Amino acid sequence: MEYYQAVFIGILQGITEWLPISSSGQVMLSLINFIKISPEDAYSYSLILHLGTLMALLFKFRYDLGKIMFKLLLFRWDEEEKFLFYSTLFTGLIGLPLYKGFKSIVSSFNPEAVNGIIGIALILTGIMLKKSQEAPLERFEKGLKKEKDEVTIVDAIIAGIAQGVAVIPGISRSGMTIGSLLLLGIKQEKAVRLSFLMAAPAIIGALFLELPEASRTSEPLSLPLTSILSAFIVSLLMLELMMKLAKRLNFSRFCIFFGFIALIASLVGVLT
């Protein structure tokens, strides 16, 4: 990988992390198909890049996360503290086995197979997003309560499971968590906020698993650091803009479109 490619991948991560279109899926597709990196290395690299967006997330929500951490340590758990505890617990219970399973088999996959997996996952994410967008309208038309004021432990468990499943590239973490909370009747603004907050412990856990392996690579350390720095800078600059765009654009169509593109690329690769 060249340095300009490392910068491009970091920019891609910094933008797509905040959109429900799977940053790991988009990064892996770029690494495999354009930079010609093996699927196993591409998966590891896509996880390492989350260090840049994590730093941006911690910076933006530094006061909120600081207060939550303080309350957690003092066992003064209110709504958000309970939500983060149970969602993180079930993210680990679901995500860790999936991470280890995908990590163990991805090395035996060829690029075409990985393209196909990511394509299917993107399509599933798109369907989830479309359903979550339609759900509030359906509840309103049926005369049911449109939105809930508070999240419950059950809501936290479901959101945690959704986040755990998102370790599979192509399944959007933010798409799955925001989508599941919307389906449960959580207000959109609150769903977005909770999704971003619960990302911090999940990303820290993924980095804890992946950084030891990344340190043993023969690739110059300056390359991933360049990508991480690029992801951090772009995340800080683009986070607010991306959140505004997310309210206007239909990302379910984006996921389904690129999912089919990835599937077609997979079939072409197999046939040729």
N, C-alpha and C positions, 0 to 999 in steps of 0.2 A: 504494500500500500504506500502511495505517495502522500506527502503532507497536504497537498490540495485536496486529495480524496478524504483524508482524515478530517479536514475542516468541513467539507461538504456533508459527511456523515454526521458530524456534530451538529451542524445547522439543521439537518433533517430531523435528528432526535429532538432538538430544542423546540422545533415547531410542532411536530406530530405528537409529542408527549401530552400536550394540553388539549388535543382533539380526540374524540372517540373513534379513532381509526387505526389503533394499534401501532404505536411507535416501534415496538420490537419487530412487528411484522413488516412494516415499511423498510426499516433499517436492514433486516435480514434479506429481503428481496433485493435491495440495492447492493448489499455486500456480495451475495451469491451470484447475481446475474450480471452486474456491471464491473465489480472489482475482482470477481472470480475467487472469492474466499470459500473455503470448505464450509458446509453447513454447520459442523460442530463449532468451528472457530467463529463463524458468524453469529451463532446463538450466544456464545460467551461474550463476544464484543458488544452485542446489543444490550446485554444485561449490564456490562461495565459502564456503558454510556449513561446509564441512569444516575450515576454519581453526579454528573453535571446538572441534570434536572432536579435531583434531590437537593443540591446546594441552593438552587434557585427557590425551590419550594420552602426550604427551611428559612431562607432569608425573608420571603414574602410573608410567611405565617409565623415568624419568630415569636411574636408576642402571644399569639393564640396557643401555639405549641408549648411555649414556656409556662403559661398558666395551666394548661392541661397536665403537663408533666408534674408541676408542683402539686396539683390536686391529687394526681395518681399516687405520688409518693406519700402524701399525708392521708390517703384513703378517704378523701373527701370527694367521692365520686358523684357527679351530677350526670345529666343526660349525655353529654359528649364524651365524658370519661368512660362511662359504661359502654357506650357505642364503640369507642376505639378499642377497649379491652376485648370485648367479645368478637368484634369483626377481625381484629388481628389474630386472635386465638384460632378462629376457624379458617382464616387465610392460611395460617401455618399448617393446620391439620390437612387441608385440601391441597395447598400449593406445594408443600415439600415433597410428598410422594410423586406428584405430577412432574415437578422439576427434575427429580432424580430419574424418573422413568424416561422422560423425554431426552434428558442429557445422555442416558446410557444407550439409547437407540438411534439418536440423531447421527452419530458417527458412522452408522452402517447405511444411512440413507444417501442416495445420490441427490444432486441439486434438483432434478426434476420432481422427485418424490417430495422434497421439502417445499418446493413451489406449490405442489398440489395441496399439501397440508395447510399451508398458510392461506391459500386461496379459499379452501373450504371454511377455515376459521374466520376469515374476513366476511364471507357470505353470512355465516351464522351471527357474527357481530352486527352486520347490517340488518338482519331480520329482527334481532333483539332491539336495536335502536328504533326501528320502525314501529314495533309493537309498543315500546315504552312511550313513543310520541303519541300514539293513538289512544292509549289507555286512559289518560285524564279526560279526554273528550267523551269516551264511551261511558265513563262513570258519571259525568255531568249529564249526559243524555238520558241515563237510566234513573236519574234523580238521586244517586248515591252521593255521599260526602265526597267532595272532589279531592281534598287534600287533608293530611293529618298534620297536627301541630307539633307532635313529638314523635321521636323514633323509639321503638321498643327494643328489648333484647332480641326478640325474634327477627326484627328488621336488621339488626346488627349481624346476626348469624347468617342471614340470607345474603347480605352485602359482602360479608367475609368469604362465604363460599364462592360467590361470583368473582371476587378478586383473586381467590386462589386458583380458579380455573383459568384466569388470564395469564398464567405463566406460559401457556401455550402460545407461541408466536402467531399473530393474526387475530387473536381474541383480545380486544381492547380492554385494558384495565378500567379506564375511566368510562368507556362505553358500557361495560358490564355492571359496574357499581352504580353509576348514575341511572342507567336503565332499570336496574332491579329496584332501586329506591323509588323511582317514579312509578313503577308498576305497583309498589306497595302503598302509593298515595302520598309520598313525601313531597313537599313543595320543591319546585325546581331549584330555587336559590339555595335552599338548605341541602338538597341532594348534591349539588355541585360542590358546596363547601365541605360536606362530610367526605365526599369522594377524594378531594385533594388532601384533607387531613389524614385519612386512613392510608394514603399512599406512602407517607413518610416511613412508618414502621415496616411496611411491606418491602419498600425499596431497600431499606437498611438490611433487612433479612436476606434479600437476594444478593446484595453486595457482600455480605458476610460469607455467603456460600461460594461466591464466584471469584472474589479478589485473590485468595490464596493460589488458585489455579492460574490466574492471569499473571501473577508475579513470576511464574515459572516459564513463561513463554520466551522464546528467543528473539521476538520482535522488539525493536527499540522502544523503551518506555515512553519516549517523547511522542510517539504516534498516538497511542490512546490518550495521553494527557492533552494533546492538541485537540482531539475530538471532544474530550470532556470539557475543556475550557470553552470551546466553540458552543457546545450544548448549553453551558451555564450562561454565557453572554446572551445568546439568542433567547433563552428561556426568560431571562429578566426583561429583555426588550419586548418580547412578543406575547407574554402571558396575558396581559390585559386585553390586547387586541384579539387574540385567539378566543378568549372567553366571550367577547362581544360578537365575533363572527359565528361562534357556535350556536348562538340564539337564532341566527338568520338562515343558516345553510342546512341542507338536508344531508347529513353525513351517512345515513343509512344507504343512500344510493351510491355514495362514494365507496363504501366498504364492499357492497355487492358488485359494483363495476370492477374494482381492482381485484376482487376475489375471482371473478370470472377470467380476468386477464391472466392471473397467476395460474389458474387451472388450465387455460389454453396453452400457456407456456410450458406447463408440466407435460401435457399430452403431446405437444410438438416435440419436446425433448425426448420423450419415450419412443415416439414413432420414428424419429430420425436417428 
